[in-house]
Amino acid sequence: MLTAVVGINWGDEGKGRMVDLLSSDYDVVIRYQGGNNAGHTVINDKGKFVLNLLPSGILRENTVNVMGCGMVIDIEHLYKEIGNLVEKGIKIGPANLKISDKATVCMPYHRLMDNLEEDRLGGKAQGSTRRGIAPSYSDKYMRKSIRMMDLLYPVTLERKVRELVEWKNLVVEGGYKADPIDCGEMTAWLHKFGDVLAPYICDTTLYLSEAIKEGKNIMFEAQLGALRDIDFGIFPYTSSSSTLAAYAPIGAGVPFAKLDRVIGITKAFSSSVGGGPFTVEMLGEDGDRLREAGGEYGAATGRARRMGPFDAVATKYGVMLQGATELALTKLDILSYMDKIPVCVAYDIDGERVTDFPVGDRLERAKPIIEYMEGFKTDISGCKRKEELPKAALDYIKYVEKAVGCRIKYVSVGASREQYIVME
């Protein structure tokens, strides 16, 4: 069974929590794109964990975790992330963590360039996490990157670093008028963290192809959501990689593989971090209350998330892009304080009622058309079966299911691993 777990909306839907829950049935979990610009929060019997780079299956002792060739990896951040988990009793070694030799290294100068560009843009900044992700991907597609395999060959590595730093300084010094990048510092950084990670680096395509032949269950874990996809998202306020399930086999390093199942994750309400159009945004007291109720602050950056009601227009679009075969609806319990639950059922664009997700200027002009459903006004965090849910909660689930055209199989009613309901 090859399964992708993907975000349907703007990211932060609760993918890490669902991967942690479902990974007990999988032999391998793979992160196939992105870097440390987003976080997956997992709460289980071992504690609370925030993962930026590591696959969420790392918390399962018998699961092999793979960081795919589609990722950009800040090796300093990865070194520290591994160390933090080991301190908490999580066992990590080359047997259960494998890093693609073809993955791109996110260098310190990528972080530098990310900051320089966001500072230059000022009030027009795109809301980057300033962790160097876009510059890393840009260099990858210009074929001017250090890859994880380069860390295994010190002599060749030093030559490549010299050439890349010379090229980078043309922009850093000549364009941004900033202090030049020091070649020696970059080489020392690569050795300091790369030497420690070297035992984890391997040809993960060979490993995964064998795993597929052996019939192992494999899960592909995405970062961010469909609306942050570089091609189909709210460009330019997107990530710099493909967040879609269709990219999972490529980013994982097994382009010949075919998915059997796509589990889309969506919240019972909407949230977004960073700039760009967010049609359903609730400002003022209503947004603040929903944010506090849901603890809606970025796992990677700590930034307050922008809040809004469930957006049926955007979610239906995300379901289509992801080719979702089923959905997990997360954080339903957060809505328990509401007397009436708002839902965005359509957009108003220049007086026209629109139910298909718009792009470009039309999205910028869209206004939400809101309808209200009865609130369930009770704590549902202890519910274990759908029969235990109040009628208003079940009605809300059924409404979402019909509005987006995809069945809801899982509903989370709390942050812990066991706080979920299977709807079948």
C-alpha positions in Angstrom: 0.0 0.0 0.0 1.4 3.4 -1.1 -0.3 6.2 0.7 0.2 10.0 0.6 -0.9 12.2 3.5 -1.3 15.7 2.2 -2.6 19.2 3.1 -5.8 20.4 1.5 -5.5 24.1 2.4 -2.8 26.6 3.3 -0.8 24.3 5.5 -0.9 23.6 9.3 -3.9 21.3 8.8 -2.5 18.6 11.2 -0.7 16.3 8.9 2.0 15.4 11.4 -0.6 14.3 13.9 -2.3 12.1 11.4 1.0 10.6 10.1 1.9 9.8 13.7 -1.5 8.2 14.2 -1.6 6.1 11.0 2.1 5.2 10.7 1.7 2.2 13.0 0.4 0.4 9.9 3.3 1.5 7.7 6.8 0.2 7.3 8.3 3.4 5.8 7.4 7.1 6.1 8.9 9.5 3.6 9.1 13.3 3.5 9.3 14.2 -0.2 9.5 18.0 -0.4 10.1 21.2 1.5 12.5 22.0 4.2 12.4 23.4 7.8 10.1 26.2 6.8 7.1 24.5 8.3 6.5 22.4 11.4 4.5 19.3 12.3 3.3 19.1 15.9 2.8 15.6 17.3 1.4 14.8 20.8 1.6 11.2 21.9 2.4 9.0 24.9 6.0 10.1 24.6 5.3 13.8 24.9 4.9 16.8 22.6 7.2 17.1 19.5 7.6 19.7 16.9 9.2 18.3 13.7 10.5 20.6 11.0 12.6 18.2 8.8 12.2 14.7 10.1 9.3 12.6 8.9 6.6 12.2 11.5 7.1 8.5 11.5 10.4 9.0 13.4 8.4 8.6 16.7 7.5 5.0 15.8 10.3 2.6 16.8 9.7 0.1 14.0 9.2 2.6 11.2 12.0 3.5 8.7 12.0 7.2 7.8 13.3 8.6 4.6 14.2 12.2 3.6 13.6 12.3 -0.1 15.5 13.9 -3.0 12.8 16.6 -3.3 13.7 18.1 0.0 16.1 21.0 0.8 17.9 20.2 4.0 19.5 22.6 6.5 22.0 20.2 8.0 22.6 22.3 11.0 18.9 22.4 11.8 18.6 18.6 11.1 21.6 17.9 13.5 19.9 19.9 16.3 16.4 18.4 15.6 17.9 14.8 15.8 19.7 15.8 19.0 16.5 17.2 20.6 14.6 14.0 19.9 17.4 11.8 21.2 17.5 13.7 24.4 13.8 12.9 24.8 14.4 9.2 24.4 13.7 8.7 20.7 16.1 6.3 19.0 17.5 7.6 15.8 20.2 6.0 13.7 21.0 4.9 10.1 18.7 1.9 10.5 15.6 4.0 10.9 16.6 7.3 9.2 17.9 7.4 5.6 18.7 10.7 3.8 18.7 10.8 0.0 22.1 11.4 -1.5 20.3 13.6 -4.1 18.6 16.0 -1.6 19.7 19.6 -1.8 21.7 21.2 1.1 20.2 24.5 2.3 23.3 26.6 3.0 23.8 29.5 5.5 24.1 31.8 2.5 20.6 30.7 1.4 19.3 32.0 4.7 21.3 35.2 4.2 19.8 35.8 0.8 16.3 35.0 2.0 16.7 37.7 4.6 18.3 40.2 2.3 15.5 39.9 -0.2 12.6 40.1 2.4 14.3 43.2 3.8 14.6 44.7 0.4 10.9 44.1 -0.3 9.9 45.8 3.0 6.1 46.2 3.1 5.8 44.1 -0.1 7.5 41.1 1.5 6.0 37.7 0.6 6.0 36.4 4.2 9.0 34.1 3.9 10.0 32.2 7.0 13.5 33.5 6.2 15.0 30.0 6.4 16.5 29.9 2.9 14.0 27.6 1.2 13.3 29.6 -1.9 16.9 30.5 -2.6 17.8 26.8 -2.1 15.2 25.6 -4.7 16.2 28.4 -7.0 19.9 27.3 -7.0 18.8 23.7 -7.4 17.0 24.5 -10.7 20.0 26.6 -11.8 22.1 23.5 -11.1 24.3 25.4 -8.7 23.7 23.4 -5.5 25.5 21.3 -2.9 23.8 17.9 -2.7 23.9 15.5 0.3 26.1 13.2 -1.7 28.8 15.9 -2.0 29.3 15.7 1.8 30.8 12.3 1.3 33.6 13.6 -0.9 35.6 16.4 0.9 38.1 17.3 -1.9 35.4 17.7 -4.5 33.1 19.5 -2.0 35.7 22.2 -1.2 36.1 22.9 -4.9 32.4 23.2 -5.4 32.0 25.5 -2.4 34.7 27.9 -3.7 33.0 28.1 -7.1 29.5 28.6 -5.6 30.6 31.3 -3.1 32.4 33.2 -5.8 29.2 33.2 -7.8 27.0 34.1 -4.8 29.1 37.0 -3.9 28.4 38.7 -7.2 24.9 39.1 -6.0 25.5 39.6 -2.2 28.2 42.2 -2.7 27.3 43.7 -6.0 23.5 43.6 -5.8 22.6 43.8 -2.1 25.8 45.7 -1.1 26.2 43.3 1.9 29.3 41.8 3.4 30.7 38.9 1.3 30.2 35.3 2.1 33.3 33.6 3.6 34.3 30.5 1.7 36.2 29.0 4.7 33.1 29.5 7.0 30.9 27.7 4.5 33.3 24.7 4.2 33.7 24.5 8.0 29.9 24.5 8.4 29.5 21.7 5.9 32.2 19.6 7.7 30.9 20.3 11.2 27.4 19.0 10.5 27.8 17.0 7.3 30.4 14.7 8.9 28.0 13.7 11.6 25.2 13.1 9.1 27.3 11.1 6.6 26.3 7.7 7.9 22.6 8.5 7.1 23.2 9.4 3.5 22.5 6.7 0.9 20.8 6.0 -2.4 17.3 5.9 -1.1 15.9 5.1 -4.5 17.5 1.7 -4.3 16.2 1.2 -0.8 12.6 2.2 -1.6 12.5 0.3 -4.9 13.3 -2.9 -2.9 10.7 -2.0 -0.2 8.1 -1.6 -2.9 9.0 -5.0 -4.5 8.7 -6.6 -1.1 5.2 -5.2 -0.7 5.9 -3.0 2.2 3.4 -0.3 3.3 4.9 3.1 2.5 3.6 6.5 3.5 4.5 9.8 1.7 4.3 12.8 4.0 3.8 16.3 2.5 4.7 19.7 3.9 2.2 22.6 3.7 -1.0 22.4 1.7 -2.4 22.5 -1.8 -2.8 26.2 -1.8 0.9 26.7 -1.2 1.9 24.6 -4.3 4.3 26.4 -6.5 2.2 25.9 -9.6 -1.4 25.7 -8.4 -1.3 27.7 -5.2 -1.9 31.4 -4.4 1.3 32.4 -6.3 3.6 34.1 -5.4 2.5 33.5 -1.8 3.4 29.9 -2.1 6.2 27.5 -1.1 8.9 26.8 -3.7 8.1 23.2 -4.2 5.2 21.0 -5.2 3.0 20.2 -2.2 0.8 17.8 -4.2 0.3 14.1 -3.9 1.1 13.7 -7.6 4.7 14.8 -6.9 5.1 12.4 -4.0 6.8 9.5 -5.9 9.1 12.0 -7.7 10.1 13.9 -4.6 10.6 10.6 -2.7 12.9 9.3 -5.4 10.6 6.6 -6.9 9.0 8.2 -9.9 7.9 4.8 -11.2 5.7 4.2 -8.1 1.9 4.7 -8.2 -0.1 5.8 -5.2 -3.0 3.6 -3.9 -4.5 6.1 -1.5 -4.4 9.8 -0.8 -5.5 11.0 2.6 -6.2 14.8 2.6 -6.1 16.7 5.8 -8.3 19.7 6.4 -9.2 21.7 9.6 -12.8 22.2 10.7 -12.0 25.9 10.2 -9.4 27.9 8.2 -5.9 29.2 9.1 -3.0 30.7 7.2 0.5 31.9 8.0 2.1 34.7 6.0 1.0 37.0 3.3 -1.3 36.7 0.3 -5.1 36.4 -0.2 -7.1 34.8 2.5 -10.7 35.4 1.6 -12.3 34.1 4.8 -10.0 36.0 7.3 -11.7 37.0 10.6 -10.2 40.1 12.1 -10.6 41.5 15.6 -12.2 39.7 18.5 -13.7 36.8 16.6 -10.4 35.9 15.0 -8.5 36.3 18.2 -10.9 34.0 20.1 -10.6 31.3 17.4 -6.8 31.6 17.4 -6.6 31.2 21.1 -9.0 28.3 21.3 -7.1 26.4 18.6 -3.6 27.4 19.8 -3.0 28.7 16.3 0.6 29.7 16.2 3.2 28.5 13.7 5.1 25.4 14.8 8.2 26.5 12.9 8.1 30.3 13.5 5.7 30.9 16.4 3.9 33.5 14.2 0.2 34.0 14.9 -1.9 32.4 12.2 -4.6 34.3 10.3 -8.0 32.8 11.2 -11.3 32.2 9.4 -14.3 29.9 9.1 -14.2 26.7 7.0 -13.8 27.7 3.4 -15.7 25.2 1.2 -14.5 26.9 -2.0 -10.8 26.6 -1.3 -11.2 23.2 0.3 -13.1 21.8 -2.7 -10.2 23.1 -4.9 -7.6 21.5 -2.7 -9.4 18.1 -2.7 -9.4 18.2 -6.5 -5.7 19.1 -6.7 -4.7 16.4 -4.3 -6.8 13.7 -5.9 -7.9 12.9 -2.3 -9.6 9.5 -1.8 -10.6 10.4 1.7 -10.3 13.2 4.3 -9.3 13.6 7.9 -11.1 16.6 9.5 -9.0 17.9 12.3 -9.7 20.2 15.3 -13.5 19.8 15.3 -13.4 20.1 19.1 -12.2 23.7 18.8 -15.6 24.8 17.5 -17.4 23.7 20.6 -17.6 27.3 22.0 -19.6 28.7 19.1 -23.4 29.2 19.2 -23.4 29.4 15.4 -20.7 28.0 13.3 -19.8 30.1 10.2 -19.1 28.5 6.9 -17.9 30.1 3.7 -20.1 28.5 1.0 -19.1 30.8 -2.0 -17.3 33.9 -2.9 -18.7 37.2 -4.2 -16.5 38.6 -7.0 -17.7 41.9 -8.4 -21.3 40.9 -7.6 -21.1 37.4 -9.0 -21.5 34.3 -6.8 -18.6 32.0 -7.4 -18.1 28.5 -6.1 -15.0 27.5 -8.1 -11.7 28.7 -6.6 -10.4 31.8 -8.5 -6.8 32.8 -9.2 -4.8 36.0 -9.6 -6.6 39.3 -9.5 -10.0 37.7 -9.1 -9.0 36.0 -5.9 -7.7 39.3 -4.5 -11.2 40.8 -5.1 -13.1 37.9 -3.6 -15.3 38.3 -0.6 -16.8 35.5 1.5 -20.4 34.5 1.4 -21.1 33.1 4.9 -23.9 30.8 6.1 -24.3 29.5 9.7 -24.8 26.1 11.1 -26.0 25.2 14.6 -23.2 24.9 17.2 -22.8 21.7 19.2 -21.9 23.6 22.4 -20.4 20.7 24.3 -17.0 19.1 24.9 -16.5 16.3 22.4 -12.9 15.6 23.2 -13.8 12.4 25.0 -15.9 10.9 22.1 -14.5 7.6 20.7 -17.3 6.7 18.2 -19.4 8.8 15.8 -22.5 7.7 17.7 -21.2 9.7 20.7 -21.0 13.0 18.8 -23.9 15.4 19.2 -26.3 15.8 16.2 -25.0 19.3 15.4 -21.4 18.0 15.1 -22.5 15.2 12.8 -24.5 17.6 10.7 -21.4 19.8 10.4 -19.3 16.8 9.3 -21.9 15.7 6.7 -22.1 19.3 5.4 -18.3 19.6 4.9 -18.3 16.1 3.2 -21.0 17.1 0.7 -19.6 20.6 0.1 -16.1 19.4 -0.9 -17.1 16.2 -2.6 -15.0 13.7 -0.6 -15.8 11.4 2.2 -14.5 12.1 5.7 -13.0 9.0 7.2 -11.3 10.4 10.3 -12.3 13.2 12.7 -9.9 14.4 15.4 -11.5 15.7 18.6 -8.3 16.5 20.5 -4.5 16.9 20.1 -3.4 13.5 21.5 -2.8 10.5 19.3 -5.9 8.6 20.6 -8.3 11.5 20.3 -9.9 10.7 17.0 -12.9 9.0 15.5 -13.2 6.6 12.5 -16.4 7.6 10.7 -16.9 4.2 9.0 
